[in-house]
């Protein structure tokens, strides 16, 4: 905060609040906000009816309950004082930001992720253990699906199976279960529908959830029946690109250099125009967080950075394929948290 000239940090809904306090605010129209001045005590402003859910941590923050007839924005503004610059949580509701701008007309606001992002991006050993445990669950799901029938089933049916298997494996919730088949596989974030899988389809299965607060995320590509030559060629390129990017993900290497490692192989094979997203995103309490592996991000990888590496090739109207693993940068090199086979799975 001192380096950025931030006088007060204001955290509401989203992952920043539980990361620093252990308390997850419900996304209500009632304001919850941690007021953390650069100098002085932190205060958690919380609706009185929510106080029983807060685990008291007096060594870290005081609790200021507010009643139904009080103005929580005024309470936060009073605790903040007259800051020149406030950093407000990226997920905070606009209505509360607008209220604070009115209550603090001389204060400039910036995104709290400028402060919190670099701190959350470097995971400690316990966080990496949590990510590793979540990864083992989706690995087991990916392995099991290699033996399951696909032909004649709908995308939605397979998506439901992925969700059920994640929950049975210990996830508290499934965050997404993308199943994109045939021409739908050319849409990276396709919503599983009633399309029935057919012989020769490529099927992109991208799924993940949350376990003990930390996220999983994996993508594997399947083929129903016989493997077409064109899809085999695409997947060979993709496999090499993903491996090259994983090996490039070393401490000190920039995020954009890792992206370039995957992208250069795909471009050299003539598919550059069909790799239409970044190579990866950070992961932790949120499915997507810092650091982002994308051109223009010159941030060097540091020990404890955890992120996906997920190049894809998407041919509109025809097919698509993607491989995704979660990787952690360590002093001894990149550690893959996902161990499920990455080879193309031929299913019936």
C-alpha positions as MATLAB code, in Angstrom:
seq = 'XXXXXXXXXXXXXXXXXXXXXXXXXXXXXXXXXXXXXXXXXXXXXXXXXXXXXXXXXXXXXXXXXXXXXXXXXXXXXXXXXXXXXXXXXXXXXXXXXXXXXXXXXXXXXXXXXXXXXXXXXXXXXXXXXXXXXXXXXXXXXXXXXXXXXXXXXXXXXXXXXXXXXXXXXXXXXXXXXXXXXXXXXXXXXXXXXXXXXXXXXXXXXXXXXXXXXXXXXXXXXXXXXXXXXXXXXXXXXXXXXXXXXXXXXXXXXXXXXXXXXXXXXXXXXXXXXXXXXXXXXXXXXXXXXXXXXXXXXXXXXXXXXXXXXXXXXXXXXXXXXXXXXXXXXXXXXXXXXXXXXXXXXXXX';
ca = [
       0.000    0.000    0.000;
       2.831    2.344    0.816;
       4.584    1.613   -2.480;
       1.373    2.373   -4.415;
       0.398    5.401   -2.348;
      -2.763    3.702   -1.112;
      -4.086    5.109    2.161;
      -6.894    2.612    2.765;
      -7.929   -0.774    1.395;
     -11.671   -1.477    1.112;
     -12.617   -5.121    0.537;
     -16.159   -6.397    0.059;
     -17.568   -9.443   -1.752;
     -15.135  -11.626   -3.685;
     -12.099  -13.712   -2.786;
      -9.943  -10.932   -1.316;
     -12.040  -10.711    1.851;
     -11.824  -14.398    2.873;
      -8.151  -14.480    1.877;
      -7.309  -11.813    4.482;
     -10.006  -12.381    7.122;
     -11.283  -15.943    6.744;
     -14.825  -14.586    6.278;
     -16.791  -14.914    3.040;
     -19.415  -12.212    2.630;
     -22.744  -13.133    1.105;
     -23.466  -11.137   -2.074;
     -26.241   -9.093   -0.479;
     -27.593   -5.608   -0.971;
     -26.388   -5.124    2.616;
     -22.804   -3.888    2.599;
     -19.966   -5.896    4.124;
     -16.558   -4.214    3.879;
     -13.156   -4.565    5.480;
     -11.636   -1.132    6.065;
      -7.866   -1.512    6.292;
      -5.974    1.785    6.642;
      -2.275    1.851    5.878;
      -1.761    3.052    9.447;
      -4.159    1.946   12.168;
      -6.518   -0.907   12.958;
      -8.582   -2.858   10.425;
     -12.349   -2.956   10.890;
     -14.852   -5.347    9.345;
     -18.117   -3.509    8.764;
     -20.815   -6.167    8.576;
     -24.633   -6.318    8.791;
     -25.672   -7.166   12.350;
     -27.619  -10.214   11.208;
     -24.442  -11.613    9.600;
     -22.202  -11.185   12.668;
     -22.846  -14.752   13.955;
     -21.167  -16.058   10.781;
     -17.957  -14.116   11.419;
     -15.145  -15.857   13.256;
     -13.697  -13.199   15.523;
     -10.001  -12.482   14.989;
      -9.270   -9.518   17.277;
      -5.554   -9.735   16.519;
      -6.364   -8.992   12.856;
      -9.522   -6.867   12.760;
     -12.299   -5.342   14.837;
     -15.965   -5.982   13.999;
     -18.384   -3.079   13.482;
     -21.941   -4.399   13.156;
     -24.489   -2.097   11.550;
     -28.236   -2.134   12.087;
     -30.981   -1.925    9.498;
     -31.562    1.798   10.048;
     -27.878    2.765    9.800;
     -26.024    3.891    6.672;
     -23.121    1.464    6.117;
     -21.526    3.641    3.442;
     -21.310    6.497    5.930;
     -19.784    4.127    8.493;
     -17.121    2.978    6.015;
     -16.408    6.574    4.964;
     -15.973    7.580    8.600;
     -13.553    4.753    9.278;
     -11.610    5.524    6.100;
     -11.067    9.135    7.183;
     -10.097   11.476    4.358;
      -7.831    9.289    2.207;
      -6.208   10.721   -0.892;
      -6.308    7.267   -2.499;
      -8.454    4.254   -1.680;
      -8.132    0.788   -3.234;
     -11.541   -0.880   -3.488;
     -12.231   -4.558   -4.091;
     -12.577   -5.475   -7.749;
     -15.840   -7.366   -7.093;
     -17.445   -4.606   -5.007;
     -20.917   -3.594   -6.125;
     -21.030   -0.403   -8.174;
     -23.764    1.035   -5.957;
     -21.405    1.031   -2.959;
     -18.509    2.500   -4.935;
     -20.773    5.294   -6.169;
     -21.908    5.926   -2.609;
     -18.330    6.094   -1.357;
     -17.326    8.437   -4.183;
     -20.115   10.750   -3.093;
     -19.174   10.470    0.591;
     -15.450   10.938   -0.138;
     -15.397   13.488   -2.977;
     -11.653   14.222   -2.641;
     -10.604   10.563   -2.723;
      -9.244    8.828   -5.804;
     -10.115    5.152   -6.237;
      -8.178    2.323   -7.824;
      -8.670   -1.445   -8.068;
      -7.686   -3.337   -4.929;
      -6.109   -6.041   -7.080;
      -3.195   -3.643   -7.560;
      -2.476   -4.379   -3.885;
      -3.928   -7.833   -3.352;
      -3.234   -9.533   -6.699;
       0.536   -9.998   -6.292;
       0.057  -11.202   -2.698;
      -2.590  -13.793   -3.598;
      -0.760  -14.905   -6.747;
       2.168  -16.420   -4.806;
       0.751  -19.447   -3.021;
       2.247  -20.835    0.148;
       2.755  -24.549    0.777;
      -0.687  -25.057    2.320;
      -2.383  -23.392   -0.654;
      -0.442  -25.508   -3.122;
      -1.415  -28.612   -1.166;
      -5.056  -27.563   -1.460;
      -4.705  -27.016   -5.208;
      -2.933  -30.368   -5.537;
      -5.729  -32.179   -3.681;
      -8.392  -30.561   -5.874;
      -6.378  -31.480   -8.974;
      -6.274  -35.141   -7.923;
     -10.072  -35.242   -7.896;
     -10.516  -33.903  -11.431;
      -7.636  -36.125  -12.584;
      -9.601  -39.149  -11.380;
     -12.689  -37.877  -13.205;
     -10.730  -37.382  -16.427;
      -9.295  -40.906  -16.178;
     -12.707  -42.444  -15.514;
     -14.236  -40.662  -18.504;
     -11.743  -42.374  -20.830;
     -13.645  -45.607  -20.171;
     -17.138  -44.156  -20.451;
     -19.423  -44.254  -23.522;
     -19.864  -40.956  -25.368;
     -21.647  -41.859  -28.612;
     -25.391  -41.319  -28.567;
     -25.311  -39.175  -25.428;
     -25.992  -35.454  -25.290;
     -23.420  -32.867  -24.255;
     -25.660  -31.952  -21.305;
     -25.765  -35.565  -20.117;
     -21.961  -35.846  -20.092;
     -21.707  -32.440  -18.389;
     -24.016  -33.644  -15.616;
     -21.839  -36.723  -15.154;
     -18.732  -34.556  -14.803;
     -20.487  -32.465  -12.144;
     -21.664  -35.528  -10.228;
     -18.211  -37.101  -10.276;
     -16.547  -33.905   -8.996;
     -19.013  -33.700   -6.109;
     -18.619  -37.397   -5.314;
     -14.833  -36.848   -5.287;
     -15.048  -34.264   -2.511;
     -15.622  -30.923   -4.230;
     -18.056  -28.630   -2.414;
     -19.304  -27.350   -5.735;
     -18.747  -27.649   -9.447;
     -17.892  -24.294  -11.010;
     -18.259  -25.350  -14.649;
     -18.406  -28.456  -16.842;
     -17.959  -27.514  -20.492;
     -18.708  -30.295  -22.969;
     -18.327  -29.141  -26.581;
     -18.679  -31.678  -29.388;
     -18.184  -31.686  -33.150;
     -18.526  -28.163  -34.557;
     -19.384  -26.889  -31.062;
     -15.821  -27.750  -30.005;
     -14.684  -24.712  -31.991;
     -16.292  -22.528  -29.285;
     -13.914  -22.436  -26.268;
     -16.670  -21.687  -23.729;
     -19.528  -23.584  -25.356;
     -22.518  -24.235  -23.090;
     -23.372  -27.923  -23.092;
     -26.671  -28.538  -24.864;
     -28.834  -31.234  -26.386;
     -26.552  -32.058  -29.322;
     -26.096  -35.841  -29.555;
     -22.477  -36.943  -29.941;
     -21.675  -38.676  -33.205;
     -18.923  -40.879  -34.615;
     -15.828  -38.846  -35.484;
     -16.639  -35.964  -33.130;
     -13.917  -34.313  -31.113;
     -15.218  -33.524  -27.632;
     -13.603  -30.866  -25.445;
     -14.318  -31.450  -21.742;
     -13.216  -28.542  -19.537;
     -14.327  -28.882  -15.935;
     -13.455  -27.727  -12.445;
     -14.829  -26.906   -9.048;
     -13.939  -25.828   -5.537;
     -12.648  -28.035   -2.724;
     -11.632  -26.687    0.681;
     -11.842  -23.196   -0.824;
      -9.407  -23.798   -3.689;
     -10.196  -24.412   -7.334;
      -9.539  -27.182   -9.814;
      -9.506  -26.810  -13.605;
      -8.636  -29.377  -16.268;
      -9.332  -29.869  -19.963;
      -9.050  -33.102  -21.890;
     -10.102  -33.800  -25.467;
     -11.863  -37.002  -26.511;
     -12.696  -38.480  -29.924;
     -15.763  -40.608  -30.542;
     -14.882  -43.649  -32.641;
     -12.326  -43.422  -35.420;
      -9.724  -40.658  -35.338;
      -9.678  -38.460  -38.444;
      -6.286  -37.574  -39.917;
      -6.913  -33.823  -39.705;
      -7.782  -34.029  -36.010;
      -4.741  -36.194  -35.328;
      -2.549  -33.516  -36.920;
      -4.163  -30.723  -34.907;
      -3.763  -32.632  -31.676;
      -0.115  -33.455  -32.320;
       0.606  -29.731  -32.718;
      -1.406  -28.911  -29.614;
       0.315  -31.574  -27.512;
       3.753  -30.225  -28.430;
       2.666  -26.619  -27.789;
       1.311  -27.410  -24.339;
       4.434  -29.341  -23.359;
       6.699  -26.538  -24.580;
       4.758  -23.956  -22.577;
       4.863  -26.091  -19.419;
       8.615  -26.488  -19.699;
       8.992  -22.733  -20.318;
       7.093  -21.870  -17.124;
      10.137  -21.377  -14.923;
      10.846  -18.858  -12.199;
      12.044  -15.607  -13.771;
      10.452  -16.267  -17.169;
       7.801  -13.685  -18.071;
       4.153  -14.586  -18.430;
       4.153  -13.418  -22.035;
       7.166  -15.614  -22.833;
       5.238  -18.691  -21.693;
       2.338  -17.629  -23.904;
       4.745  -17.174  -26.817;
       6.220  -20.645  -26.281;
       2.860  -22.273  -26.978;
       1.752  -19.795  -29.618;
       4.909  -20.062  -31.725;
       4.492  -23.821  -32.233;
       0.840  -23.481  -33.177;
       1.586  -20.596  -35.540;
       4.463  -22.465  -37.208;
       2.067  -25.318  -37.978;
      -0.317  -22.918  -39.730;
      -2.957  -22.750  -36.987;
      -1.998  -19.412  -35.431;
      -5.290  -17.738  -36.368;
      -7.180  -20.532  -34.617;
      -5.598  -20.137  -31.176;
      -7.871  -17.329  -30.020;
      -7.280  -16.965  -26.277;
      -4.439  -16.519  -23.795;
      -2.352  -19.524  -22.836;
      -3.352  -19.465  -19.199;
      -4.681  -17.832  -16.055;
      -3.790  -17.908  -12.398;
      -5.855  -20.089  -10.066;
      -6.458  -20.238   -6.331;
      -9.511  -19.107   -4.407;
     -10.880  -18.045   -7.797;
     -10.935  -19.952  -11.071;
      -9.295  -16.969  -12.796;
      -6.865  -14.688  -10.991;
      -3.304  -13.371  -11.338;
      -1.002  -14.154  -13.045;
      -2.340  -14.220  -16.619;
      -0.159  -15.846  -19.298;
      -0.826  -13.502  -22.183;
       1.080  -11.293  -24.590;
       1.804   -7.922  -22.992;
       2.157   -9.264  -19.443;
       5.855   -8.872  -18.642;
       5.448  -10.067  -15.034;
       8.136  -12.668  -14.278;
       6.980  -15.927  -12.754;
       7.840  -16.289   -9.071;
       7.934  -19.304   -6.748;
       4.379  -20.200   -5.764;
       2.689  -18.812   -8.856;
      -0.046  -21.288   -9.823;
      -1.669  -21.094  -13.261;
      -3.245  -23.036  -16.081;
      -1.493  -23.833  -19.343;
      -4.224  -24.476  -21.888;
      -3.509  -23.842  -25.561;
      -6.327  -24.672  -27.952;
      -6.990  -24.880  -31.679;
     -10.495  -24.134  -32.939;
     -11.603  -24.596  -36.559;
     -14.982  -22.884  -37.011;
     -17.735  -25.182  -38.177;
     -15.481  -28.243  -37.944;
     -13.876  -29.136  -34.632;
     -11.680  -27.999  -31.779;
      -9.222  -29.319  -29.197;
      -7.642  -28.086  -25.971;
      -5.299  -29.465  -23.299;
      -5.173  -27.855  -19.859;
      -3.126  -28.544  -16.755;
      -2.536  -26.537  -13.592;
       1.161  -25.796  -13.083;
       3.096  -24.276  -10.170;
       6.371  -22.411  -10.658;
       8.992  -23.661   -8.212;
      12.685  -23.061   -7.722;
      13.362  -26.548   -9.102;
      11.198  -26.041  -12.190;
       7.536  -26.244  -13.192;
       5.365  -28.725  -11.275;
       2.295  -30.097  -13.029;
      -0.527  -30.616  -10.547;
      -2.639  -32.556  -13.072;
      -1.390  -36.017  -13.918;
      -4.275  -37.474  -15.954;
      -3.148  -38.680  -19.409;
      -2.974  -35.880  -21.931;
      -3.026  -38.111  -24.983;
      -6.146  -37.963  -27.137;
      -8.749  -40.325  -25.639;
     -10.594  -42.526  -28.138;
     -14.017  -43.389  -26.710;
     -16.995  -45.337  -27.899;
];
